[in-house]
């Protein structure tokens, strides 16, 4: 299969390209910069330079590549700018899907997130509705995710990978990343998250497991799938473990607070399709990650 990877040099994309090649796929990666396209070529794939916000240029690039499937791994998180990320989910996905459909592509695998479900008790599965109408700023994030997923679903087959919080190389949670800086007291550290050691529940995912899921999803039926590790956990449990792995102080525990939407997610559906996280829990995964 010829697979076009949008976001080929991101934290997931840079691991995804070699996995696709190892699986026998032909790969073309899109990057916004010449340095990015060169990196993709060094991995053994073809590369094109393109900007997802350049509608016409992107359409030309996808048409020239003529892929059989598109994998959407685009993110805009380096500046911790929620509005920019929401714009990418809305406009960037719109342009990518339009370009893919114009080129005759019928399958897309798209990166989504798993902490957008309505409040409730226990890990959410894919039958739980999205938290539409949530208070701001969460509401804008949920609306952006809904736009991404609805737009991707215009394709004949759209697999929506609702990733857990990503950790590992190139992420905020890696050694030397934004979370380590925030825990160390750096006032300039910026990321979209919380460092409160409270009862809010999160589900995590190593970037390598995210990449492996994207490869597997090329053969999956359409619809959302939670891609998370096996152990949703309260922040008061995982934050001290992360802090120890990063060599920074842990915040004091707050046993009373909890965001009602922070419930974690279930990976039962992904497991039923044969996917297994190589890093089954953050308990061991945090300590194993590299910068």
URDAKA-V712027 format. One record per pair of residues at least 6 apart in sequence whose C-alpha atoms are under 7 Angstrom apart, sorted by the first residue. I is the first residue (numbers start at 1). GAP is how many residues later the second one is. D is the distance in Angstrom with one decimal. If there is no record, write none. Layout:
i=I gap=GAP d=D
i=I gap=GAP d=D
//
This chain:
i=1 gap=24 d=5.1
i=1 gap=25 d=6.1
i=1 gap=67 d=6.1
i=2 gap=23 d=5.9
i=2 gap=24 d=4.5
i=2 gap=25 d=5.7
i=2 gap=65 d=4.9
i=2 gap=66 d=5.2
i=2 gap=67 d=6.6
i=3 gap=22 d=6.8
i=3 gap=23 d=6.1
i=3 gap=24 d=5.0
i=3 gap=25 d=6.3
i=3 gap=64 d=5.5
i=3 gap=65 d=6.0
i=3 gap=66 d=5.0
i=3 gap=67 d=5.7
i=4 gap=23 d=5.9
i=4 gap=24 d=4.8
i=4 gap=25 d=5.8
i=4 gap=63 d=5.8
i=4 gap=65 d=6.3
i=4 gap=66 d=4.8
i=4 gap=67 d=6.2
i=5 gap=23 d=6.2
i=5 gap=24 d=4.7
i=5 gap=25 d=6.2
i=5 gap=65 d=6.0
i=5 gap=66 d=4.8
i=5 gap=67 d=6.3
i=6 gap=23 d=6.2
i=6 gap=24 d=5.1
i=6 gap=65 d=6.2
i=6 gap=66 d=5.1
i=6 gap=67 d=5.7
i=6 gap=68 d=5.9
i=7 gap=6 d=5.8
i=7 gap=23 d=6.2
i=7 gap=24 d=6.3
i=7 gap=65 d=6.7
i=7 gap=66 d=4.8
i=7 gap=67 d=4.4
i=8 gap=6 d=5.7
i=8 gap=9 d=6.8
i=8 gap=21 d=5.2
i=8 gap=22 d=5.9
i=8 gap=23 d=6.4
i=9 gap=22 d=6.7
i=9 gap=27 d=6.2
i=11 gap=158 d=6.7
i=11 gap=159 d=5.0
i=11 gap=160 d=6.5
i=11 gap=196 d=6.8
i=12 gap=195 d=5.5
i=12 gap=198 d=6.6
i=12 gap=199 d=5.6
i=13 gap=60 d=6.3
i=15 gap=193 d=6.5
i=15 gap=196 d=6.2
i=16 gap=195 d=4.8
i=18 gap=25 d=6.5
i=20 gap=195 d=6.3
i=21 gap=6 d=6.7
i=27 gap=18 d=5.3
i=27 gap=19 d=6.2
i=28 gap=17 d=5.8
i=28 gap=18 d=4.5
i=28 gap=19 d=5.1
i=29 gap=11 d=6.4
i=29 gap=17 d=6.3
i=29 gap=18 d=4.7
i=29 gap=19 d=6.3
i=30 gap=7 d=6.9
i=30 gap=17 d=5.8
i=30 gap=18 d=5.1
i=30 gap=19 d=5.7
i=30 gap=20 d=6.1
i=31 gap=6 d=5.5
i=31 gap=17 d=6.6
i=31 gap=18 d=5.1
i=31 gap=19 d=5.8
i=32 gap=17 d=5.4
i=32 gap=18 d=5.0
i=32 gap=19 d=5.3
i=33 gap=16 d=6.2
i=34 gap=15 d=6.7
i=37 gap=10 d=5.3
i=37 gap=11 d=6.2
i=37 gap=12 d=6.2
i=40 gap=6 d=6.9
i=40 gap=7 d=6.1
i=41 gap=6 d=6.1
i=48 gap=13 d=6.9
i=50 gap=7 d=6.8
i=50 gap=8 d=5.9
i=51 gap=7 d=6.5
i=52 gap=6 d=6.1
i=52 gap=40 d=5.2
i=52 gap=43 d=6.5
i=52 gap=44 d=6.6
i=53 gap=38 d=7.0
i=53 gap=39 d=5.7
i=55 gap=40 d=5.5
i=58 gap=41 d=6.6
i=59 gap=40 d=4.4
i=62 gap=37 d=6.2
i=62 gap=38 d=6.4
i=62 gap=41 d=6.6
i=63 gap=40 d=5.0
i=66 gap=37 d=6.4
i=67 gap=38 d=6.7
i=68 gap=37 d=5.7
i=69 gap=36 d=6.0
i=69 gap=37 d=6.8
i=69 gap=38 d=4.9
i=69 gap=39 d=5.7
i=70 gap=37 d=6.5
i=70 gap=38 d=4.8
i=70 gap=39 d=6.4
i=71 gap=37 d=5.7
i=71 gap=38 d=4.7
i=71 gap=39 d=5.9
i=72 gap=37 d=6.0
i=72 gap=38 d=4.5
i=72 gap=39 d=6.0
i=73 gap=37 d=6.5
i=73 gap=38 d=5.4
i=75 gap=10 d=6.7
i=76 gap=8 d=6.6
i=76 gap=9 d=5.1
i=76 gap=12 d=7.0
i=77 gap=8 d=6.5
i=80 gap=110 d=5.8
i=80 gap=111 d=4.7
i=80 gap=112 d=5.7
i=86 gap=55 d=6.2
i=86 gap=58 d=4.9
i=89 gap=55 d=5.6
i=89 gap=56 d=6.5
i=89 gap=58 d=6.9
i=89 gap=59 d=5.1
i=90 gap=54 d=5.8
i=90 gap=57 d=5.5
i=90 gap=58 d=5.6
i=93 gap=55 d=5.9
i=93 gap=58 d=6.8
i=94 gap=57 d=6.2
i=97 gap=55 d=6.3
i=106 gap=49 d=5.6
i=106 gap=50 d=5.1
i=106 gap=51 d=6.2
i=107 gap=48 d=6.2
i=107 gap=49 d=6.2
i=107 gap=50 d=4.7
i=107 gap=51 d=5.9
i=108 gap=47 d=6.9
i=108 gap=49 d=6.4
i=108 gap=50 d=4.9
i=108 gap=51 d=6.4
i=109 gap=49 d=5.8
i=109 gap=50 d=4.8
i=109 gap=51 d=6.0
i=109 gap=105 d=6.8
i=109 gap=108 d=6.7
i=109 gap=109 d=6.8
i=110 gap=49 d=6.3
i=110 gap=50 d=5.0
i=110 gap=51 d=6.0
i=111 gap=49 d=6.2
i=111 gap=50 d=5.1
i=111 gap=51 d=6.5
i=111 gap=52 d=7.0
i=112 gap=33 d=6.6
i=112 gap=48 d=6.2
i=112 gap=49 d=5.4
i=112 gap=50 d=4.4
i=112 gap=51 d=6.0
i=113 gap=49 d=4.1
i=113 gap=50 d=4.6
i=113 gap=51 d=6.2
i=114 gap=48 d=4.6
i=114 gap=49 d=5.5
i=114 gap=50 d=5.5
i=114 gap=112 d=6.3
i=114 gap=151 d=6.5
i=115 gap=147 d=6.8
i=115 gap=149 d=6.8
i=116 gap=14 d=5.6
i=116 gap=15 d=5.8
i=116 gap=26 d=5.8
i=117 gap=7 d=6.9
i=117 gap=11 d=6.4
i=117 gap=12 d=5.9
i=117 gap=13 d=4.3
i=117 gap=14 d=5.0
i=117 gap=144 d=6.8
i=118 gap=11 d=6.2
i=118 gap=12 d=5.5
i=118 gap=13 d=4.1
i=118 gap=143 d=5.9
i=119 gap=141 d=5.2
i=119 gap=142 d=3.8
i=120 gap=140 d=6.6
i=120 gap=141 d=6.5
i=120 gap=143 d=6.7
i=121 gap=142 d=6.3
i=122 gap=141 d=5.8
i=123 gap=140 d=5.4
i=123 gap=141 d=4.6
i=123 gap=142 d=4.2
i=123 gap=143 d=5.4
i=124 gap=139 d=6.9
i=124 gap=140 d=6.4
i=124 gap=141 d=4.5
i=124 gap=142 d=5.8
i=125 gap=140 d=6.0
i=125 gap=141 d=5.2
i=126 gap=98 d=6.4
i=126 gap=99 d=6.5
i=126 gap=100 d=6.9
i=131 gap=11 d=6.5
i=132 gap=7 d=6.8
i=132 gap=10 d=6.4
i=132 gap=11 d=6.8
i=133 gap=6 d=5.9
i=149 gap=11 d=6.7
i=152 gap=6 d=5.9
i=157 gap=64 d=7.0
i=157 gap=65 d=5.1
i=158 gap=64 d=4.9
i=158 gap=65 d=6.3
i=159 gap=58 d=6.7
i=159 gap=62 d=6.8
i=159 gap=63 d=4.7
i=159 gap=64 d=5.0
i=159 gap=65 d=6.0
i=160 gap=63 d=5.8
i=160 gap=64 d=4.4
i=160 gap=65 d=6.1
i=161 gap=63 d=6.0
i=161 gap=64 d=5.2
i=161 gap=65 d=6.1
i=161 gap=66 d=6.2
i=162 gap=62 d=6.7
i=162 gap=63 d=5.8
i=162 gap=64 d=4.6
i=162 gap=65 d=5.7
i=163 gap=42 d=6.9
i=163 gap=63 d=6.1
i=163 gap=64 d=4.8
i=163 gap=65 d=5.9
i=164 gap=39 d=5.2
i=164 gap=40 d=4.6
i=164 gap=41 d=5.1
i=164 gap=63 d=6.2
i=164 gap=64 d=4.8
i=165 gap=38 d=6.3
i=165 gap=39 d=4.5
i=165 gap=40 d=5.7
i=166 gap=38 d=6.0
i=166 gap=39 d=5.0
i=166 gap=40 d=5.6
i=166 gap=41 d=5.9
i=167 gap=6 d=5.1
i=167 gap=7 d=6.1
i=167 gap=38 d=6.3
i=167 gap=39 d=5.0
i=167 gap=40 d=6.1
i=168 gap=6 d=5.2
i=168 gap=38 d=5.6
i=168 gap=39 d=5.7
i=168 gap=121 d=5.2
i=168 gap=122 d=6.4
i=169 gap=120 d=6.8
i=169 gap=121 d=5.7
i=169 gap=122 d=5.0
i=170 gap=121 d=6.8
i=171 gap=6 d=6.7
i=172 gap=6 d=4.8
i=172 gap=7 d=5.6
i=173 gap=6 d=5.5
i=173 gap=7 d=6.8
i=174 gap=115 d=6.7
i=174 gap=116 d=6.5
i=174 gap=117 d=5.2
i=175 gap=71 d=5.5
i=175 gap=115 d=6.5
i=175 gap=116 d=4.9
i=176 gap=115 d=6.4
i=178 gap=11 d=5.5
i=178 gap=12 d=6.2
i=178 gap=13 d=6.3
i=180 gap=66 d=6.3
i=180 gap=68 d=6.7
i=181 gap=8 d=5.8
i=182 gap=7 d=5.3
i=183 gap=65 d=6.3
i=183 gap=66 d=6.3
i=183 gap=67 d=6.7
i=184 gap=64 d=5.6
i=184 gap=65 d=6.3
i=196 gap=39 d=6.9
i=196 gap=55 d=6.9
i=197 gap=38 d=4.9
i=197 gap=39 d=4.1
i=197 gap=42 d=6.3
i=197 gap=54 d=6.3
i=197 gap=55 d=6.5
i=197 gap=56 d=4.8
i=197 gap=57 d=5.5
i=198 gap=36 d=6.8
i=198 gap=37 d=5.3
i=198 gap=38 d=5.0
i=198 gap=55 d=6.2
i=198 gap=56 d=4.6
i=198 gap=57 d=5.4
i=198 gap=58 d=6.6
i=198 gap=59 d=5.3
i=198 gap=60 d=6.0
i=199 gap=35 d=4.9
i=199 gap=36 d=5.8
i=199 gap=37 d=6.2
i=199 gap=56 d=6.1
i=199 gap=57 d=6.8
i=199 gap=58 d=5.9
i=199 gap=59 d=4.8
i=200 gap=34 d=5.2
i=200 gap=35 d=5.7
i=200 gap=58 d=4.5
i=200 gap=59 d=5.4
i=200 gap=62 d=5.1
i=200 gap=63 d=6.8
i=201 gap=31 d=6.3
i=201 gap=32 d=5.0
i=201 gap=33 d=4.2
i=201 gap=34 d=6.2
i=201 gap=61 d=4.9
i=201 gap=62 d=4.8
i=201 gap=63 d=5.3
i=202 gap=30 d=5.5
i=202 gap=31 d=5.6
i=202 gap=32 d=6.4
i=202 gap=60 d=6.2
i=202 gap=61 d=6.4
i=202 gap=62 d=4.6
i=203 gap=25 d=6.0
i=203 gap=26 d=6.6
i=203 gap=28 d=6.8
i=203 gap=29 d=4.5
i=203 gap=30 d=6.7
i=203 gap=61 d=4.9
i=203 gap=62 d=6.1
i=204 gap=24 d=5.7
i=204 gap=25 d=5.8
i=204 gap=78 d=6.6
i=205 gap=23 d=5.1
i=205 gap=24 d=5.5
i=206 gap=73 d=6.6
i=209 gap=68 d=5.6
i=209 gap=69 d=6.2
i=213 gap=62 d=6.7
i=225 gap=44 d=6.6
i=225 gap=45 d=6.2
i=226 gap=39 d=6.8
i=226 gap=40 d=6.6
i=226 gap=41 d=5.5
i=226 gap=44 d=6.6
i=227 gap=40 d=6.0
i=227 gap=43 d=6.6
i=228 gap=39 d=5.8
i=229 gap=48 d=5.9
i=229 gap=51 d=5.2
i=229 gap=52 d=5.7
i=230 gap=37 d=6.9
i=230 gap=50 d=5.4
i=230 gap=51 d=5.8
i=231 gap=50 d=5.6
i=232 gap=32 d=5.3
i=232 gap=33 d=6.8
i=236 gap=17 d=5.7
i=239 gap=11 d=6.6
i=240 gap=10 d=5.2
i=241 gap=42 d=6.8
i=242 gap=44 d=5.9
i=243 gap=6 d=5.9
i=243 gap=7 d=5.3
i=245 gap=41 d=6.1
i=245 gap=42 d=4.9
i=279 gap=6 d=5.6
//
